[in-house]
Amino acid sequence: MKKILLVEDDANLGALLQDYLQLKGKFDVVLCKDGEEGLRAFTKQVYDLLILDVMMPKKDGFTLGKEIRKINPHVPIIFATAKSMIEDKMQAFNLGGDDYITKPFRIEELLLRINAMLKRTENTEKKEEEKQTSFKIGKYAFDFTLQTISIGDNHQKLSTKEAELLRLLCMRKNEVLTREEALLNIWHDDNYFNGRSMDVFLSKIRKYLKDDPSVEIINVHGRGYKLLIN
């Protein structure tokens, strides 16, 4: 479930947006009534997206957005305001805003903008993940390009399939990697024989990582596997 920080000084509108987004969008929405409260909330949790009203007491939305950008330059921000002047829109984007919506607006439109922005963010993160070739696995260093796992002066050469499988596990670290995803990504076919072959490679990878007790690859019954790093 995606977490959204909503900072809106209109209590009725804030409650309406919070309820709608949690019900229709299935988001976890934290509502704050002014900019100072919003900044405190932002520093206590990690959010996937922010919706900031511009005209607020104590700290306006533009000031809040500027301060948040110093802390996190990447979290998506949507500014919401009753102003429709081009200067305000320019200021919103110059301060690092990702989108701008003018009041009054349809809640359905806001939901569409939120979903579109989160999808773009996920695609960007996925592309960055695909570029990554070096991983830290507990005490081990895994180099996907060289196909090696290293711990101290010991280096273990991996086969291409072993390296591809370990990379997928690293990209889903502490999350479930389904059998189907692994088989389709590496073998391009999730048939029984490829599944048995993957089990053999997993057994080998477990042996390569056995010298660090904080690292474990577990089976998740009926789903797939999980690389756990404590």
N, C-alpha and C positions, 0 to 999 in steps of 0.2 A: 504494500500500500504506500503510495507516494505521500510525502508530508509537505503541507503547504502552510506558509505563514501569511495570514491575512491581517493587515493593519488598516483599520477603518474606524473613524471616530463617530460615525453615525451608528448608534447601537442597533437600531431596527434593521438597517441595511446589512450591517455586519453579521447579525444573527441569521438573517435570511440567506445570505451568501454561504455562510458556514454550513447551515443545514442542507441547502441544496447541493453543494459540492460534496458533502459527505454522503448524501443519499444517492445522487445521480452519478457523480464522478467517482464515488467510492474512494475519496481521499481522506486523510487524517488532517483536519484543518485546525490550526491554532489561531485564535482570534485575539488581537490586541487593540486597545481603544485609542492609543496615541503613539507618536514616534519613539518616545523614550521607552515605553513599555515594549514596543516592537524590537528595539535594539537589544534590550535585555533578553528577550525571548530568543532572538537570533543567536546570541552568544552561548546559549545553554544547550541548543540542539542543532542537529544537521537537518536542513530543509532541502527539498527538491525544487521548490519554486516559491517566489514571493509575490504577493499582490499588495502594492503600497498605494494608499490614498495620498494624494498630493497635499490637499488643504486639511491640515490637522493641527491641533494645539500642541504646545510644548516643543515639538520637533516636526517640521513638515516632511512630506514624503521625499522630496528631492534631497533634502539634507540627510535624511535617513538612508536613502539609496547611495549617496556619496560615501557615507561612513561604512556602510555594508560592503561597498566595492573595495575599500581598503583592507577589509578582513577576508573577503572571498570575491575574487574577480570573475568567477565563472557562474555562480548560481543564477538561474534565470529570474528576471524581475519584470513584472508588468505594473506600470504606473496607471492609476485610475484617477481621473479628475473631471470636474465640471467645466474646466477651461478647454476651449477647442482652438485656441490661437496657435499658429504655426511656430511661434517662438517657444511656447510651452512644450510642444512636441519635440522641437530641436533640443531643448534643454534636457528632456527626458532621455533621449538617445545619447546625448553628449555625456550624461552622467553614468552611462553604462546600462541603461534600460534596454530590455530586449523587445518590449512591446508597449503599446499605449492604447488605452481604451477610454472613451469620453462618456461621462455621465450625462443623461441617463442611458443605460445600456441594457440590452436583454441578457438575462443570466445565461441563456443558452449560447449566446455569442461568446461570453467570457469562457464558458466550458470548452467551446471549440478552440479558442485561442490557447487555453491551458494545455489541452491534449496535443495540439500541433507543436507547441513549444517543447513539451516533454519528449515528444517523438523525435524532434530534431536533436535534442540534447542526448538522447539515448543513442541515436545514430552516430553522433560525433564521438561519444565515449567508446562505442563499438569500434570505430575506425582507429581510434588511438590504441585500443587494446590489441587490434590486429597488427599494429606496428611493433608492439613490444616483443623483444626477443630474449631479454635477460630477466631472470626471476630469482628472488630470494626465497628459499624453502627451509625455514628454520636455520640450521647451521650450514646448509648446502647452498651452492650457487649453481643455477641451471642456465646454461647457454644454449638456446634453441638453435642458433645458427651453426655453432660448432658441434651440436648434439652431444654435450658433455654435462655431467653432474660432478661437482667438485666439493670436497670437504677437506680443508687443510691442504696437504700435498697430494692427496689421493684424487685421481680423476677417472671417472667411469664413462666410457664411450657408449652412446645409445644408438640403437637402430633408428631409422627414419620413423617407423611406426611408433616406437617407444617415445621418441622426442615429441611427436605430434600429440600423442595421448597425454603425456605429462604437461605439455603446454596448455591443453584444454582444461586439465584439472587445475592448473595454476590460475588460469583466467576465471575459473569458477571457485576459487579458494574459499573454503568454509561454506560453500553452497553445493547443491546437488547438480552433478553432471549426469544427465540421463543417458542410458545405454543407447537410445535411438540417436541422440545428438552426436555422441562420440562415433558411433558406427557410420552414420551418414556423412559426417565431416571427414573421416579418415579413410574408411573403406568404401564409401558411397553406396553401401548396401547393408541393411540391417538383418541379413539372414542369419540362420542358426550357426553356420560354420564360421562366419566372420565374428560372431559373438563369442564362440569358443576360443578363437584366435586372440581376441582382445583380452579375455580372461588370463591367458598365458602371459601376455605382455604386462598386464597389471601385476601379476605375481612377481615378475622380474623387477618392475619398478619399485615394488614394496621392499624387495631385498636390497636394492640400491640405496634406499633411504633408511635402512634399519639402524644405522649408527646414531640417529637422533631420535630419542624417545618422544620428543615434542611433535614429531611429524607422523601422521597416520593417514592411510587411505582406507576408508571404511565402505562397506556395502550398505546401501540404503534399500531395504527390501522392496522389490516391485518397482523401483524407480531407476537406480543407477549407483553412482559412487560419489564420495565426497572426500576432498583433500582437506584434512584438519591440521591446522598449525596452532598449537597452544602457546 
